[in-house]
């Protein structure tokens, strides 16, 4: 006797008429309250987002400052010179 392969797939945990993908998609559409990501997946994604935010902040702080709108009185204007 063979053992059933372990899976984290939600498709194997629901009891529907057939094992067809189309039926599972229909069931998932009809029962949105029963379909949710696992706590493990949610925790993993939260950790990834936190890490991504830390990396982005570090990149922003280590970057070079650029004066996008410099003060007009500090720059000599080429229009005023003739």
N, C-alpha and C positions, 0 to 999 in steps of 0.2 A: 504494500500500500504506500502510495506516495503522499508526502505532506504538501499542503497548499503553500505556495510561495507567499512570504510576507510582503505586504505592500502598504504604502501610505495613501494609496489612491482612494478617493471617496466613492468612485464608481463601484468598487467591490463591496462596499459597506451598505449599500442600499438594496432593498429588495424590490425589484420591478419585474414586469411581465417577462421580458426577455433580457438577455445580456447585451442587446444591441446598443450601439452608441447613440443611435437616433432616439431610442426610448429613454436612455439616461438623460439626454439633452432635454427631452420633453418634461421628464420628471423634475429636473433641475429648474426649468422655467416655471413649472406649476408650483414648486415648493421653495421659494427663495429664502424662507426663514430657516429651513433645515440645512441650507448650504452655506457654510462659513469656513474660512481658512482655519487650520489648526493653530493651537496656541504656540506650538513650536515654530511654525512658519511666521506668525505675527511677531514673535519675539526676535526671530532672526532678521526680519525686515526692519524692525525698529532699531536694532543694533547697527544694521548697515546704514540706515539713514543718519544715525548719530555720528558714525564714523565719517560719512560723506560730508556732513556739516562741519566737523572739526577740520577735515582736510581743506575744505573750501575756505574756511576762515583763515587757516594758516597761509594758504596761497594769496589771499587778499592782503593780509598783513605784511607778507614778505615782498609783495610787489612794489613797483616803482610808482611814486605819486606823480600824477600828471595834472597840470592845471588846465582843465577843460574850458573854463570861462575865466580867464585871468582878468584882473581889474584893468579897465581901460586907461586910467590915469597913470598906471605904472609902465605901460608899453608906449614907446614913441609911435605915434600914428603916422603912416605914410601919406595920408590925405592932407594933413596940415602943413606938410613941407612942400614949398614951391620955389 
